[in-house]
Amino acid sequence: MARKAKQLRLTLLKSRFHRKPGHAECLGGLGLRKRHQTVTVADTPENRGMVRKVGYLLQVEEL
């Protein structure tokens, strides 16, 4: 029986403009470009690190 990979649903709540360059790059890497945009990403250590770095801009839900 195959396991379902865990997912994270991310919603960008605050603008990425006027942030540190590394934070804007993390948002781009997660696929977030506009405010109130929602994306679903795999729950991997790499994505968790990016979410931790810019968590103050996001709403995070585990699926």
Buried (B, 14 or more C-beta within 10 A) or exposed (E): EEEEEEBBEBBBEEEBEEBEEEBBBBBEEBEBEEEEEEEEBEEEEEBBEBBEBBEEBBEEEEE
